[in-house]
């Protein structure tokens, strides 16, 4: 008699309420739409022309400084010297006017010290 009562209780537990079914269907539809929309997002491009390295152990990367004309903004130049393990950051004020532009050292750092500080040490 106990097994019959147990079987009748389990059959009631497998029934899905209409409200719960609607919620689950809505969740699946929203998840599907989110996945399709994520597929249409354009990734941030990385251009190989912005970075270069030399056989002597120098790597150079440029990025916009956020200043200058919108159509041709000024840039920062990041130079990593693998031999000395250092990072140097330069700016080029008036980069659009070659006669008035010059390379200005903004800051520099010893890379092992930067990585140690970044790890919280």
Secondary structure, 3 states (H helix, E strand, C coil): CHHHHHHHHHHHHCCCCHHHHHHHHHHHHHHHHHHHHHHHCCCCCCCHHHEEECCCCEEEEEEECCCCCHHHCCEEEEEEECCCCEEEEEEEECCCCCCCCEEEEEEEEEHHHHHHHHCCC
